[in-house]
């Protein structure tokens, strides 16, 4: 692993970067996302003042590009939704028995290692996750549960872990509680360091102790609020056995933030469901797909790359990039077209919910840290093809650039030529037509809201009895908030994350609070 030291780099201050040249290169790459995003915004502002005709045509062209992109992605979303619905109706365990019971590929040889890191989440949040696993249509004697607790979370968290094991420990093949120490030098306190410690302990205390073959273990990294649907493990196992190279693949479900969707306020629902839509679109574009949140992969690959990364915030996507670099570009993500359900942001007070949404989006926006990691790894690994390097570099940078700039250009900066262009521009036909043309294009793009409203309604779990039918109407009308959410809870936290990275103000891992229904009810 020494020759691939770059796999374990956390940031530009990492001691693994021994030469001043490498440190300078890595630091520049960290600054790159912020430089591109702020450079774009300043370009639009300056050109609105000094070249208003040019920027007016640029804005119209940009609006058309955004419209076409929206239409293109909406087709992918609908196709992905149909595939997901079809897959949810299949008895995947029965298909496994019919299709993969040969000696060469036998599903019964496989074990599922389920790693669940948690911090201070309440007992009932963890219990719902375990109950969903128990309700799965899959043999529990093939499941190993690893509950990763944190020493820094205190005695209450340890007591919660003990209660969970006491109630559910005998219902699976093995059940292990790990306690991640708070004093490991060089680590970043957060999910990445916790899940890495938990994985290594599971390897030592269960997998190696029982001499389980690495190639016969599928690892599912589940957030502690992730509730699986009944056929999840059957679908995952089928995809694993069907994959061209399962030991060079990760497997990604579709995250639905449905656990508490009826209780969450409208803004939280729109932000959460928008995230679901994005991941549904990505399932239709597997060549661009990276791991996110709850995901799965072979234990063989996980052990070979020495588990997740204990030094960075965005560990759920970092494991994909780490594998891509380690295996010289020969690694992919296989879409499952099957959902898992998680919590939408919900705090006891509305303003706390809004603050938590922003912080969560900013943490996800901090995934821009992986741009430096990936490009630096590409520079060091000469075995990866140039085409692969160009493809991932462009797509990775373009994704975070779009995140931080597109909504600002569409909703705010598109009007600047009218205010900064001066009298000479304001008397032109172009200045008169600019707002009308952009308004027309944006109106066409907003038609996509209808599609979003329909699909979001179809994704809803059954309505709790305490809510009246009128609640369904609010689930449709909520989509008028989309322009606000993509700006305040999309572009702004994304741009802040990139700005912090640009200035070297490294973020720590912010744990999204998980409130139980009883806690919410007490506040109400």
C-alpha positions in Angstrom: 0.0 0.0 0.0 3.0 2.3 0.4 3.3 2.8 -3.3 -0.3 4.0 -3.3 0.0 6.3 -0.3 -2.3 8.8 -2.0 -5.3 6.5 -1.2 -5.2 7.5 2.4 -4.8 11.3 2.0 -7.2 13.4 4.0 -6.4 16.9 2.9 -3.5 19.1 1.9 -2.2 19.2 5.4 -1.8 15.4 5.6 1.6 14.2 6.6 1.5 11.7 3.8 2.2 14.6 1.4 5.9 14.8 2.1 7.2 17.0 -0.7 6.3 20.7 -0.9 5.5 20.3 -4.5 2.9 17.6 -3.9 1.4 19.6 -1.0 1.2 22.7 -3.3 -0.5 20.6 -6.1 -3.0 19.1 -3.7 -3.8 22.5 -2.2 -4.4 24.0 -5.6 -6.7 21.1 -6.5 -8.6 21.8 -3.3 -9.0 25.4 -4.3 -10.1 24.5 -7.9 -13.9 24.0 -7.3 -14.2 27.3 -5.5 -12.1 29.2 -8.1 -14.2 27.9 -10.9 -17.5 28.6 -9.2 -16.6 32.1 -8.0 -14.9 32.8 -11.3 -18.1 32.0 -13.2 -20.2 34.2 -10.9 -17.8 37.1 -11.2 -17.6 36.6 -14.9 -21.4 37.0 -15.3 -21.4 40.1 -13.0 -18.5 41.8 -14.8 -19.7 41.0 -18.3 -23.1 42.3 -17.4 -21.4 45.7 -16.8 -18.8 45.7 -19.6 -20.3 43.4 -22.3 -24.1 43.3 -21.6 -25.0 42.2 -25.2 -22.6 39.2 -25.0 -23.8 38.1 -21.5 -27.4 38.5 -22.5 -27.0 36.0 -25.3 -24.9 33.9 -22.9 -27.8 33.8 -20.4 -30.4 32.9 -23.0 -28.1 30.1 -24.2 -27.6 29.0 -20.6 -31.3 29.0 -20.0 -31.9 26.8 -23.1 -29.1 24.5 -22.0 -30.7 24.2 -18.5 -34.1 23.5 -20.1 -32.8 20.7 -22.3 -30.9 19.2 -19.4 -34.0 19.3 -17.3 -36.0 17.5 -20.0 -33.2 15.0 -20.5 -32.9 14.2 -16.8 -36.7 14.0 -16.3 -36.9 11.2 -18.9 -34.2 9.3 -16.9 -36.1 9.9 -13.7 -39.4 8.5 -15.1 -37.6 5.5 -16.6 -35.8 4.8 -13.3 -39.0 5.1 -11.4 -40.8 2.5 -13.6 -37.9 0.1 -13.3 -37.8 0.6 -9.5 -41.6 -0.1 -9.2 -41.2 -3.2 -11.4 -38.3 -4.5 -9.3 -40.2 -3.9 -6.0 -42.8 -6.4 -7.2 -40.3 -9.2 -7.8 -39.7 -12.0 -5.2 -35.9 -11.8 -5.5 -35.3 -14.7 -3.1 -37.3 -16.9 -5.3 -35.4 -15.7 -8.4 -32.1 -16.5 -6.5 -33.3 -20.0 -5.8 -34.2 -20.5 -9.5 -31.2 -18.8 -11.1 -28.3 -19.1 -8.8 -28.3 -22.5 -7.1 -25.6 -24.1 -9.1 -22.3 -25.1 -7.6 -20.5 -22.4 -9.5 -22.8 -19.6 -8.4 -24.8 -20.5 -5.3 -26.5 -17.7 -3.4 -26.5 -19.8 -0.2 -22.7 -19.4 0.1 -23.0 -15.7 0.6 -23.2 -13.8 3.9 -24.3 -10.2 4.4 -22.2 -8.1 6.7 -24.4 -5.1 7.7 -22.4 -2.3 9.3 -24.4 0.4 11.1 -22.4 3.3 12.6 -24.3 5.5 15.0 -23.6 8.4 17.4 -26.3 9.5 19.8 -29.4 8.4 17.9 -32.2 7.2 20.2 -33.1 3.6 20.7 -36.3 3.6 18.6 -34.4 4.9 15.5 -32.0 1.9 15.7 -34.8 -0.5 16.5 -36.8 0.5 13.4 -33.8 -0.3 11.3 -33.3 -3.7 12.9 -37.0 -4.5 12.6 -36.9 -3.7 8.9 -33.9 -6.1 8.5 -35.8 -8.8 10.4 -38.8 -8.3 8.2 -36.7 -8.8 5.0 -37.4 -11.8 2.8 -34.0 -13.3 3.3 -32.5 -15.9 5.7 -31.3 -14.2 8.9 -28.7 -16.9 9.5 -26.9 -15.4 6.6 -26.7 -11.9 8.2 -24.0 -10.4 10.4 -24.8 -7.2 12.2 -22.1 -4.8 13.3 -23.3 -1.9 15.4 -20.6 0.8 15.4 -20.8 3.0 18.5 -18.7 6.0 19.5 -16.7 6.3 22.7 -17.1 10.1 22.6 -20.9 9.7 22.5 -20.8 8.7 26.2 -22.4 6.1 28.4 -25.9 6.6 27.2 -24.9 5.6 23.6 -23.2 2.5 25.0 -26.3 1.6 26.9 -28.4 2.0 23.8 -26.1 -0.4 22.0 -26.3 -2.9 24.8 -30.1 -2.8 24.8 -30.3 -3.3 21.0 -28.0 -6.3 21.3 -29.9 -7.8 24.2 -33.1 -7.6 22.2 -31.9 -8.5 18.8 -28.5 -10.1 19.1 -29.7 -13.7 19.0 -31.8 -13.2 15.8 -28.9 -13.1 13.4 -25.9 -15.3 12.6 -23.6 -12.9 14.5 -24.1 -9.6 16.3 -21.1 -7.4 17.2 -20.9 -4.0 19.0 -17.8 -2.0 18.4 -16.7 1.1 20.3 -14.7 3.5 18.3 -12.0 5.1 20.5 -12.0 8.9 20.6 -8.2 9.3 20.8 -6.9 7.7 17.6 -4.3 10.1 16.2 -4.8 11.4 12.7 -8.5 10.6 12.4 -11.4 12.9 11.8 -14.2 12.3 14.3 -17.2 11.2 12.2 -18.9 8.4 10.3 -15.8 7.6 8.2 -13.5 6.8 11.1 -16.3 5.0 13.0 -17.3 2.7 10.1 -13.7 2.0 9.3 -13.0 0.9 12.8 -16.1 -1.2 12.9 -15.2 -2.9 9.6 -11.7 -3.7 10.8 -13.0 -5.1 14.1 -15.6 -7.2 12.2 -12.8 -8.6 10.1 -10.7 -9.5 13.1 -13.4 -10.8 15.5 -15.8 -12.5 13.1 -14.7 -12.9 9.5 -11.1 -14.0 10.2 -12.0 -15.8 13.5 -14.5 -17.9 11.7 -12.4 -18.3 8.5 -15.2 -16.9 6.3 -14.0 -16.5 2.7 -13.8 -12.8 1.9 -15.3 -13.3 -1.6 -18.4 -14.8 0.0 -19.3 -11.7 2.0 -21.3 -8.7 0.8 -21.0 -5.6 3.0 -23.9 -3.2 3.3 -22.9 0.1 4.9 -26.3 1.4 6.3 -26.9 4.7 8.0 -28.6 4.0 11.4 -31.9 5.3 10.1 -31.9 3.3 6.9 -35.0 1.0 6.7 -34.7 -1.5 4.0 -37.6 -2.8 1.9 -38.4 -6.5 2.1 -36.6 -7.6 -1.0 -33.4 -5.5 -0.6 -31.0 -8.3 0.3 -32.5 -10.6 -2.4 -32.1 -7.9 -5.0 -28.6 -7.0 -3.8 -27.5 -10.7 -3.8 -29.0 -11.1 -7.3 -27.1 -8.1 -8.6 -23.9 -9.3 -7.0 -24.1 -12.7 -8.6 -25.2 -11.2 -11.9 -22.4 -8.6 -12.1 -19.7 -9.1 -14.6 -17.1 -8.5 -11.9 -18.7 -8.3 -8.4 -15.3 -7.9 -6.7 -14.7 -4.7 -8.7 -18.2 -3.2 -8.1 -20.2 -1.3 -5.5 -23.9 -1.6 -5.5 -26.1 1.5 -5.0 -29.8 1.5 -4.0 -32.1 4.5 -4.4 -32.4 6.6 -1.2 -36.0 7.5 -0.4 -36.3 9.9 2.5 -39.7 8.5 3.5 -39.4 7.3 7.1 -40.9 10.5 8.5 -42.0 12.3 5.3 -45.6 12.9 6.6 -44.3 14.6 9.7 -41.6 16.7 7.9 -42.4 20.3 6.9 -42.9 21.2 3.2 -39.4 22.6 2.6 -37.8 19.5 4.1 -39.9 17.3 1.9 -39.0 19.1 -1.2 -35.3 19.1 -0.5 -35.4 15.4 0.5 -37.5 14.3 -2.5 -35.3 16.4 -4.9 -32.3 14.4 -3.6 -34.2 11.2 -4.3 -35.0 12.3 -7.9 -31.3 13.1 -8.5 -30.3 9.6 -7.4 -33.0 8.0 -9.5 -31.7 9.9 -12.6 -28.2 8.7 -11.8 -29.3 5.1 -11.7 -30.1 5.5 -15.4 -26.5 6.8 -16.0 -24.4 4.1 -14.2 -21.2 5.3 -16.0 -21.5 8.5 -13.8 -22.7 6.8 -10.7 -20.7 7.0 -7.4 -21.6 5.6 -4.0 -23.8 7.6 -1.7 -24.9 7.1 1.9 -26.1 3.5 2.2 -24.3 1.3 -0.3 -22.9 -2.2 -0.6 -19.7 -3.9 -1.9 -17.7 -7.0 -1.7 -15.8 -7.6 1.6 -12.9 -8.8 -0.6 -12.5 -5.4 -2.2 -13.2 -3.5 1.0 -10.4 -5.4 2.8 -8.0 -5.0 -0.1 -8.3 -1.2 0.0 -8.2 -1.3 3.9 -11.8 -0.2 4.4 -13.2 3.3 4.2 -11.3 6.5 5.0 -10.9 7.8 8.6 -9.7 11.2 7.6 -12.4 12.9 5.5 -16.1 13.9 5.8 -17.5 12.4 2.6 -16.6 8.8 3.3 -19.6 7.3 1.5 -18.4 8.5 -1.9 -14.7 8.4 -1.0 -14.8 4.6 -0.9 -15.7 4.5 -4.6 -12.9 6.9 -5.6 -10.5 4.9 -3.4 -11.4 1.7 -5.2 -11.3 3.4 -8.6 -7.7 4.5 -7.9 -6.6 1.3 -6.2 -7.8 -0.9 -9.0 -6.3 1.3 -11.7 -9.6 2.5 -13.0 -11.2 -1.0 -13.1 -14.1 -0.3 -10.7 -17.8 0.7 -11.2 -21.0 1.2 -9.4 -23.9 -1.1 -10.2 -27.4 0.5 -9.8 -29.8 -1.7 -7.9 -33.0 0.2 -9.0 -34.3 -0.8 -5.6 -35.0 1.7 -2.7 -34.0 2.0 0.9 -35.8 4.5 3.1 -34.2 7.1 5.4 -35.3 10.1 7.4 -36.0 13.5 6.0 -34.6 16.3 8.1 -36.9 16.9 11.0 -36.2 18.7 14.3 -38.5 19.6 17.2 -38.6 23.3 16.0 -39.1 24.5 12.4 -36.1 26.8 12.4 -33.9 24.0 13.7 -35.2 21.9 10.8 -34.2 24.6 8.3 -30.8 25.0 9.9 -30.2 21.2 9.8 -31.2 21.0 6.2 -28.7 23.7 5.3 -25.9 22.0 7.4 -26.7 18.6 5.8 -26.6 20.1 2.3 -23.3 21.9 3.1 -21.8 18.6 4.3 -22.8 16.9 1.1 -21.4 19.9 -0.8 -18.2 19.2 1.0 -17.9 16.2 -1.2 -16.0 18.6 -3.5 -13.0 17.7 -1.4 -12.9 14.5 -3.4 -12.0 16.5 -6.6 -8.5 17.1 -5.2 -8.3 13.5 -4.0 -9.3 12.0 -7.4 -7.2 14.3 -9.7 -4.1 13.9 -7.5 -4.6 10.1 -7.6 -4.9 10.3 -11.3 -1.6 12.2 -11.5 0.2 9.6 -9.4 -1.4 6.4 -11.0 -0.1 6.1 -14.5 -1.9 2.7 -15.1 -5.3 4.4 -15.4 -6.2 5.2 -19.0 -6.2 8.9 -20.1 -9.8 8.5 -21.2 -10.9 7.4 -17.8 -9.1 10.2 -16.2 -10.6 12.9 -18.5 -14.1 11.4 -18.1 -14.1 11.4 -14.3 -12.3 14.7 -13.9 -14.7 16.5 -16.1 -17.9 14.9 -14.7 -16.7 15.4 -11.1 -15.8 19.0 -11.5 -18.9 19.8 -13.7 -21.2 18.3 -11.1 -20.0 20.5 -8.2 -19.7 23.5 -10.4 -23.3 23.1 -11.5 -24.4 22.6 -7.9 -22.9 25.9 -6.8 -23.6 28.2 -9.8 -26.6 27.1 -11.9 -29.4 28.2 -9.6 -27.7 31.6 -8.9 -27.3 32.3 -12.6 -30.9 31.2 -13.4 -32.7 33.0 -10.6 -30.5 36.0 -9.7 -27.8 36.9 -12.1 -29.8 36.5 -15.3 -31.3 39.9 -14.7 -28.0 41.8 -14.1 -27.6 43.1 -17.7 -30.7 45.1 -17.2 -29.3 46.8 -14.1 -25.6 47.0 -15.0 -25.7 47.3 -18.8 -26.2 51.0 -18.8 -28.4 53.3 -21.0 -26.9 52.1 -24.3 -28.0 48.5 -23.6 -31.3 49.3 -22.0 -32.6 51.0 -25.2 -31.9 47.9 -27.4 -34.5 45.3 -28.5 -32.4 42.7 -26.7 -32.8 44.3 -23.3 -36.5 44.5 -23.8 -36.8 40.8 -24.9 -34.3 39.4 -22.4 -36.7 39.1 -19.4 -39.5 37.8 -21.6 -37.4 35.2 -23.3 -35.9 34.0 -20.0 -39.3 34.0 -18.4 -40.7 31.9 -21.2 -37.8 29.4 -21.0 -38.1 29.1 -17.3 -41.9 28.6 -17.5 -41.3 25.7 -19.9 -38.8 24.3 -17.5 -41.2 24.6 -14.6 -43.5 22.2 -16.4 -41.2 19.6 -14.9 -42.7 20.5 -11.6 -45.8 18.6 -12.6 -43.8 15.5 -13.2 -42.1 15.9 -9.9 -45.3 16.4 -8.1 -46.8 13.3 -9.6 -43.9 11.0 -9.0 -43.3 12.4 -5.4 -47.0 11.5 -4.6 -46.5 8.0 -6.0 -43.5 7.5 -3.8 -45.3 8.3 -0.6 -45.8 5.6 2.0 -49.4 5.2 3.3 -50.8 8.3 5.0 -51.0 8.0 8.8 -54.5 8.1 10.2 -53.8 11.2 12.2 -53.5 13.2 8.9 -56.5 14.1 6.9 -56.7 13.7 3.1 -56.0 17.4 2.7 -52.4 16.5 3.6 -52.1 14.9 0.1 -52.9 18.3 -1.5 -50.0 19.9 0.4 -47.7 17.2 -0.9 -48.5 18.4 -4.4 -48.5 22.2 -3.8 -45.2 22.0 -2.0 -43.4 21.9 -5.3 -43.9 25.7 -5.8 -41.1 26.0 -3.2 -38.6 24.3 -5.6 -37.0 27.6 -6.8 -36.4 28.6 -3.2 -35.0 25.3 -2.1 -32.6 24.9 -5.0 -31.2 28.4 -4.2 -31.2 28.5 -0.4 -30.7 24.8 0.3 -28.8 23.9 -2.9 -26.5 26.5 -4.4 -25.7 28.5 -1.2 -24.6 25.6 0.9 -22.7 24.1 -2.0 -21.0 27.4 -2.7 -20.2 27.8 1.0 -18.6 24.4 1.2 -16.4 25.2 -1.9 -15.5 28.6 -0.4 -14.4 27.0 2.8 -12.3 24.5 0.9 -10.9 27.4 -1.2 -9.8 29.2 1.9 -8.5 26.1 3.7 -11.2 26.2 6.4 -11.6 22.5 6.7 -14.9 21.2 7.9 -15.5 18.5 10.5 -18.2 15.9 10.2 -21.6 17.2 11.2 -23.9 14.4 12.4 -27.5 14.9 11.2 -29.7 14.8 14.3 -32.3 12.0 14.3 -35.3 12.9 16.4 -37.6 10.1 17.4 -41.4 10.6 17.0 -41.8 10.7 20.7 -39.3 13.7 20.9 -41.2 15.5 18.1 -44.6 14.8 19.8 -43.3 16.2 23.2 -42.3 19.4 21.5 -45.7 19.7 19.7 
